[in-house]
Amino acid sequence: MKFHLLAFICLVLLNLATHANATTITITQTGTASAGAVAGNEWYPEISFTITGVGDTANRVLDGTAYSITNDHAYITFEGLGTFEFLEPTRYFVQNNGSIVGFGKIGQYLNPDLYDGPVAAEFATWDMLSSIGPISGWGGLAQWWSGLQTDRGIVMFPHQYSPTTFQERWPRRTGQFGGGDKVESLHGHAAILKGRPA
């Protein structure tokens, strides 16, 4: 009886610890489609955009040397047109051995990458469990094929390279620690402030 009670308590504590460490993160990737794009079933010869994904670090998985987090929801904002929410499952990932990040689709042809880049040395050791960026460089739009469904119609890009900026942001948090220490975290950077009141 005591053994079963102890096992139950351990499971409860493990579950609490797992959820306590889970964090909702926001990842953004900006670019300019100089070779054009389809947005809401309309063609635009050149347009700037930002892809945003919101996910939970509890859903991070490791596949070889790539970490990925499935987005709880994701959307693309086109300059002058507004926001289009993706209706198909997507993910953000980092490929450590290539020092590259990207945005991709889930569940079709081995999860195709849709927007890869930039490449930066910081990504060689990044595990998606801390904020990073903004980091700028070049990105590649590819494999959009028939496009992605959104709440405002199809979004699709032809193959092209685009200047891009990538960033992962963590929420602002405050917490009380023993001895009157206070931790304030903004975008994943924590500072311990000795002796300040909560």
Residue frames relative to the residue before (quaternion, step in Angstrom):
aa qw qx qy qz dx dy dz
M 1.0000 0.0000 0.0000 0.0000 0.00 0.00 0.00
K 0.6658 0.4960 -0.3010 0.4691 3.56 0.92 -0.93
F 0.6258 0.5508 -0.3319 0.4413 3.58 1.05 -0.82
H 0.6720 0.4961 -0.2962 0.4632 3.57 0.91 -0.95
L 0.6390 0.5213 -0.3236 0.4640 3.58 1.01 -0.80
L 0.6559 0.5074 -0.3059 0.4677 3.57 0.97 -0.89
A 0.6470 0.5150 -0.3174 0.4642 3.59 0.97 -0.84
F 0.6404 0.5269 -0.3195 0.4584 3.57 1.01 -0.82
I 0.6517 0.5152 -0.3082 0.4636 3.57 0.95 -0.91
C 0.6432 0.5253 -0.3172 0.4579 3.58 0.98 -0.86
L 0.6529 0.5108 -0.3143 0.4626 3.59 0.95 -0.83
V 0.6437 0.5181 -0.3189 0.4643 3.57 0.98 -0.86
L 0.6746 0.4938 -0.2962 0.4619 3.59 0.90 -0.93
L 0.6377 0.5221 -0.3219 0.4660 3.59 1.03 -0.78
N 0.6490 0.5145 -0.3108 0.4663 3.56 0.99 -0.83
L 0.6511 0.5115 -0.3080 0.4686 3.56 0.98 -0.86
A 0.6583 0.5112 -0.3109 0.4569 3.58 0.96 -0.86
T 0.6346 0.5365 -0.3290 0.4486 3.57 1.00 -0.82
H 0.7098 0.4439 -0.2639 0.4790 3.58 0.86 -0.95
A 0.6094 0.5578 -0.3590 0.4344 3.59 1.09 -0.61
N 0.7068 0.4548 -0.2568 0.4771 3.57 1.10 -0.72
A 0.5386 0.6195 -0.4069 0.4008 3.60 1.23 -0.23
T 0.0362 -0.8025 0.5949 -0.0282 3.54 -0.94 0.94
T 0.3690 -0.6965 0.5696 0.2330 3.55 -1.03 0.82
I 0.0804 -0.8141 0.5752 -0.0046 3.56 -0.72 1.11
T 0.2405 -0.7417 0.6073 0.1525 3.54 -1.29 0.43
I 0.0849 -0.7865 0.6115 0.0142 3.56 -0.81 1.06
T 0.0650 -0.7951 0.6028 0.0172 3.57 -0.94 0.93
Q 0.0624 -0.7588 0.6483 0.0028 3.51 -1.23 0.71
T 0.1194 -0.8176 0.5620 0.0388 3.57 -0.53 1.16
G 0.0902 0.8012 -0.5888 0.0569 3.55 -1.21 0.45
T 0.2833 -0.7148 0.6033 0.2115 3.53 -1.38 -0.01
A 0.2702 -0.7622 0.5710 0.1413 3.55 -0.74 1.09
S 0.1153 -0.8324 0.5409 0.0356 3.57 0.08 1.30
A 0.6900 0.4295 -0.2748 0.5137 3.58 1.27 -0.35
G 0.6818 -0.5311 0.2659 0.4271 3.54 1.26 0.43
A 0.0495 -0.7802 0.6233 0.0182 3.52 -1.37 0.29
V 0.3274 -0.6768 0.6147 0.2386 3.52 -1.31 0.43
A 0.0363 0.7876 -0.6114 0.0675 3.57 -0.77 1.08
G 0.8314 -0.0179 -0.0241 0.5549 3.56 -0.51 1.16
N 0.6692 -0.5317 0.2663 0.4456 3.55 1.09 0.88
E 0.6265 0.4902 -0.3479 0.4961 3.62 1.26 0.25
W 0.3949 -0.7275 0.5183 0.2147 3.58 -1.08 0.79
Y 0.0499 -0.7753 0.6295 0.0117 3.56 -0.98 0.92
P 0.4338 -0.7470 0.4377 0.2494 3.63 -0.62 1.09
E 0.7838 -0.0503 0.0239 0.6186 3.60 1.18 -0.51
I 0.1696 0.7947 -0.5607 0.1591 3.56 -0.78 0.99
S 0.3694 -0.7191 0.5494 0.2112 3.57 -1.09 0.79
F 0.0385 -0.8158 0.5763 -0.0293 3.57 -1.06 0.71
T 0.1541 -0.7369 0.6456 0.1285 3.53 -1.40 0.30
I 0.1935 -0.7546 0.6181 0.1053 3.57 -0.86 1.03
T 0.0678 -0.8039 0.5909 -0.0064 3.57 -0.83 1.02
G 0.0420 -0.7857 0.6171 0.0128 3.54 -0.96 0.92
V 0.1437 -0.7700 0.6178 0.0688 3.56 -1.01 0.87
G 0.1196 0.8104 -0.5593 0.1266 3.56 -0.65 1.13
D 0.4488 -0.6704 0.5289 0.2635 3.54 -1.36 0.02
T 0.4842 -0.6866 0.4586 0.2894 3.57 -0.83 0.97
A 0.5437 0.6121 -0.4022 0.4099 3.61 1.20 -0.34
N 0.6977 0.4609 -0.2568 0.4846 3.59 1.22 -0.48
R 0.3870 0.7228 -0.4889 0.2980 3.60 1.22 0.23
V 0.0515 -0.7832 0.6194 0.0160 3.57 -1.01 0.86
L 0.2896 -0.7308 0.5931 0.1737 3.55 -1.28 0.50
D 0.0100 -0.7771 0.6283 -0.0345 3.55 -0.82 1.08
G 0.8011 -0.0945 0.0196 0.5907 3.56 -0.06 1.28
T 0.7562 -0.2884 0.2437 0.5344 3.57 -0.47 -1.22
A 0.6093 0.5452 -0.3533 0.4546 3.59 1.23 0.33
Y 0.2001 -0.7294 0.6429 0.1208 3.54 -0.99 0.94
S 0.0326 0.7973 -0.6027 0.0049 3.58 -1.08 0.65
I 0.1583 -0.7517 0.6335 0.0924 3.52 -1.27 0.55
T 0.3746 -0.7119 0.5511 0.2217 3.55 -0.79 1.05
N 0.4106 -0.7134 0.5140 0.2416 3.56 -0.91 0.92
D 0.4253 -0.6672 0.5480 0.2713 3.56 -0.99 0.85
H 0.7432 -0.1650 0.0497 0.6464 3.53 1.20 -0.60
A 0.0883 -0.7879 0.6093 0.0143 3.54 -1.20 0.64
Y 0.0078 -0.7994 0.6002 -0.0258 3.53 -1.14 0.65
I 0.2741 -0.7323 0.5997 0.1699 3.51 -1.33 0.36
T 0.1711 -0.7798 0.5976 0.0739 3.55 -0.92 0.95
F 0.1727 -0.7844 0.5916 0.0700 3.56 -0.71 1.12
E 0.5219 -0.6394 0.4657 0.3192 3.55 -0.96 0.88
G 0.8300 0.1902 -0.1682 0.4965 3.55 -0.79 1.06
L 0.7312 0.4083 -0.2369 0.4924 3.61 1.24 -0.23
G 0.4843 -0.6632 0.4413 0.3619 3.57 1.13 -0.60
T 0.6887 -0.5181 0.3709 0.3460 3.53 -1.37 -0.27
F 0.1350 -0.7556 0.6396 0.0426 3.53 -1.11 0.91
E 0.2245 -0.7943 0.5494 0.1299 3.62 -0.55 1.08
F 0.4253 -0.7048 0.5094 0.2508 3.57 -0.85 1.00
L 0.2639 -0.7729 0.5622 0.1300 3.56 -0.98 0.91
E 0.6519 0.4650 -0.3064 0.5148 3.58 1.31 0.01
P 0.5738 -0.6237 0.3996 0.3493 3.63 -1.04 0.69
T 0.0416 -0.7996 0.5986 -0.0243 3.55 -0.99 0.92
R 0.1687 -0.7739 0.6022 0.1001 3.54 -1.32 0.20
Y 0.2546 -0.6836 0.6446 0.2289 3.51 -1.41 0.20
F 0.0501 -0.8169 0.5745 -0.0127 3.59 -1.05 0.70
V 0.1678 -0.7254 0.6490 0.1561 3.52 -1.41 0.22
Q 0.1938 -0.7506 0.6241 0.0973 3.55 -0.95 0.99
N 0.3188 -0.8096 0.4598 0.1776 3.56 -0.12 1.31
N 0.7115 0.4697 -0.2882 0.4360 3.58 0.84 -0.88
G 0.7015 0.3874 -0.2722 0.5327 3.57 1.28 -0.12
S 0.3352 -0.7696 0.4719 0.2696 3.57 1.36 -0.08
I 0.5539 0.6018 -0.3779 0.4339 3.57 1.01 0.84
V 0.2251 -0.7461 0.6127 0.1314 3.53 -1.23 0.63
G 0.0565 0.8253 -0.5613 0.0230 3.55 -1.24 0.19
F 0.3955 -0.6657 0.5932 0.2201 3.47 -1.50 0.19
G 0.0579 0.8312 -0.5491 0.0655 3.57 -0.85 0.90
K 0.5134 -0.6147 0.5105 0.3129 3.49 -1.40 0.18
I 0.3016 -0.7484 0.5635 0.1771 3.58 -1.18 0.54
G 0.8409 0.3001 -0.1912 0.4079 3.51 -1.11 0.78
Q 0.7262 0.3410 -0.2644 0.5352 3.60 1.15 0.39
Y 0.8475 -0.0701 0.0212 0.5258 3.58 -0.78 1.07
L 0.7149 -0.4822 0.2535 0.4383 3.56 0.69 1.15
N 0.6265 -0.5883 0.3330 0.3879 3.58 0.90 0.96
P 0.0777 -0.8547 0.5108 0.0501 3.62 0.49 1.11
D 0.4412 -0.6427 0.5577 0.2851 3.55 -1.14 0.71
L 0.2231 -0.7945 0.5551 0.1039 3.56 -0.98 0.87
Y 0.7945 0.0088 0.0221 0.6068 3.57 1.05 -0.75
D 0.0471 -0.8282 0.5574 -0.0326 3.57 -0.22 1.32
G 0.6840 0.4807 -0.3626 0.4118 3.55 -1.01 0.85
P 0.5472 -0.0863 -0.8105 -0.1902 1.37 -2.43 0.58
V 0.4694 -0.5889 0.5562 0.3515 3.52 -1.42 -0.07
A 0.1542 0.7806 -0.5895 0.1391 3.59 -0.84 0.99
A 0.6038 -0.5933 0.3990 0.3525 3.56 -1.09 0.74
E 0.5900 0.6024 -0.3666 0.3932 3.60 1.08 -0.67
F 0.6655 0.5317 -0.3070 0.4245 3.59 1.09 -0.65
A 0.5049 0.6721 -0.4159 0.3470 3.61 1.23 -0.24
T 0.7888 0.2480 -0.1240 0.5485 3.59 1.13 -0.60
W 0.4909 0.6729 -0.4319 0.3460 3.61 1.21 -0.07
D 0.1751 -0.8170 0.5459 0.0624 3.60 -0.90 0.96
M 0.5555 -0.6441 0.3571 0.3860 3.60 1.30 0.35
L 0.6160 0.5561 -0.3491 0.4352 3.61 1.24 0.09
S 0.7127 0.2874 -0.2631 0.5833 3.57 1.18 0.58
S 0.5706 -0.5857 0.4332 0.3791 3.55 -1.17 0.45
I 0.0182 -0.7864 0.6174 -0.0037 3.55 -1.22 0.52
G 0.7489 0.4054 -0.2880 0.4380 3.54 -1.17 0.58
P 0.4824 0.0028 -0.8216 -0.3039 1.35 -2.48 -0.26
I 0.1208 -0.7649 0.6316 0.0386 3.54 -1.10 0.87
S 0.1658 -0.8201 0.5458 0.0453 3.56 -0.72 1.10
G 0.2119 0.7471 -0.6118 0.1502 3.53 -1.25 0.53
W 0.6484 -0.4823 0.3894 0.4420 3.56 -1.10 -0.75
G 0.1200 -0.7802 0.6113 0.0568 3.53 -1.15 0.73
G 0.2822 -0.7612 0.5606 0.1630 3.53 -1.24 0.47
L 0.2328 -0.7456 0.6133 0.1177 3.56 -0.84 1.08
A 0.2013 0.7885 -0.5502 0.1869 3.58 -0.63 1.10
Q 0.8321 0.2936 -0.1965 0.4276 3.54 -1.41 0.29
W 0.3512 0.7293 -0.5191 0.2745 3.58 1.06 0.63
W 0.1584 -0.8533 0.4870 0.0984 3.58 1.33 -0.32
S 0.8312 -0.0964 0.0950 0.5392 3.61 -0.41 -1.20
G 0.6114 -0.5916 0.3371 0.4031 3.59 1.28 0.20
L 0.4169 -0.6608 0.5578 0.2799 3.51 -1.40 0.01
Q 0.4503 -0.6793 0.5147 0.2663 3.52 -1.04 0.85
T 0.0325 -0.7694 0.6376 0.0190 3.57 -1.07 0.82
D 0.6656 -0.5004 0.3660 0.4155 3.54 -1.30 0.09
R 0.7361 0.3501 -0.2223 0.5350 3.59 1.30 -0.08
G 0.7451 -0.3652 0.2047 0.5193 3.55 1.20 0.53
I 0.7332 -0.4303 0.3131 0.4234 3.54 -1.36 -0.12
V 0.1046 -0.7293 0.6701 0.0901 3.54 -1.25 0.70
M 0.1131 0.8008 -0.5734 0.1309 3.56 -0.78 1.02
F 0.1383 -0.7725 0.6157 0.0713 3.55 -1.14 0.76
P 0.3906 -0.6451 0.5824 0.3035 3.59 -1.13 0.54
H 0.6478 -0.4978 0.3836 0.4307 3.58 -1.23 0.36
Q 0.2695 0.7487 -0.5690 0.2076 3.57 -0.85 0.99
Y 0.3939 -0.6682 0.5725 0.2657 3.52 -1.35 0.38
S 0.0616 -0.8059 0.5881 -0.0287 3.52 -1.09 0.81
P 0.4734 -0.6031 0.5379 0.3506 3.61 -1.06 0.64
T 0.0098 -0.8240 0.5650 -0.0416 3.59 -0.85 0.91
T 0.1485 -0.7466 0.6395 0.1073 3.53 -1.31 0.48
F 0.1479 -0.8050 0.5738 0.0290 3.55 -0.80 1.12
Q 0.0880 0.7906 -0.6020 0.0690 3.56 -1.07 0.79
E 0.1237 -0.7359 0.6565 0.1100 3.54 -1.17 0.72
R 0.1062 -0.8093 0.5776 0.0160 3.57 -0.81 1.05
W 0.2334 -0.7435 0.6145 0.1229 3.51 -1.13 0.84
P 0.5611 -0.6246 0.4196 0.3449 3.59 -1.10 0.63
R 0.5420 -0.5859 0.4903 0.3502 3.54 -1.28 0.43
R 0.0049 0.8082 -0.5873 0.0431 3.57 -0.87 0.97
T 0.0790 -0.7518 0.6474 0.0972 3.53 -1.27 0.46
G 0.0372 0.8033 -0.5925 0.0482 3.56 -1.02 0.77
Q 0.3910 -0.7245 0.5230 0.2208 3.56 -1.15 0.63
F 0.1127 -0.7844 0.6089 0.0361 3.54 -0.91 0.96
G 0.6814 -0.4934 0.3523 0.4100 3.54 -1.27 0.34
G 0.7832 0.3282 -0.2402 0.4703 3.56 -1.15 0.61
G 0.6038 -0.5993 0.3552 0.3874 3.57 1.19 0.37
D 0.4393 0.6781 -0.4806 0.3410 3.61 1.22 0.26
K 0.1330 -0.7822 0.6055 0.0624 3.53 -1.07 0.78
V 0.1834 -0.7759 0.5950 0.1015 3.55 -0.89 0.95
E 0.0372 -0.7715 0.6351 0.0040 3.54 -0.85 1.01
S 0.0745 -0.8174 0.5712 -0.0075 3.55 -0.67 1.13
L 0.0064 -0.7725 0.6344 -0.0268 3.54 -0.87 1.02
H 0.8268 -0.0665 -0.0185 0.5582 3.57 -0.57 1.24
G 0.7455 -0.4580 0.2257 0.4284 3.54 0.96 0.91
H 0.6243 0.5140 -0.3593 0.4658 3.62 1.21 -0.05
A 0.1536 -0.8284 0.5367 0.0469 3.59 -0.46 1.21
A 0.0781 -0.7675 0.6345 0.0479 3.52 -1.15 0.72
I 0.2671 -0.7562 0.5770 0.1547 3.60 -0.83 0.99
L 0.1443 -0.8067 0.5726 0.0230 3.50 -0.59 1.22
K 0.2888 -0.8098 0.4896 0.1457 3.57 -0.15 1.31
G 0.8803 0.1594 -0.1022 0.4351 3.51 -1.09 0.86
R 0.5245 0.6268 -0.4404 0.3716 3.61 1.20 0.05
P 0.4963 -0.6612 0.4614 0.3219 3.61 -0.97 0.73
A 0.5457 -0.6078 0.4612 0.3466 3.54 -1.18 0.56
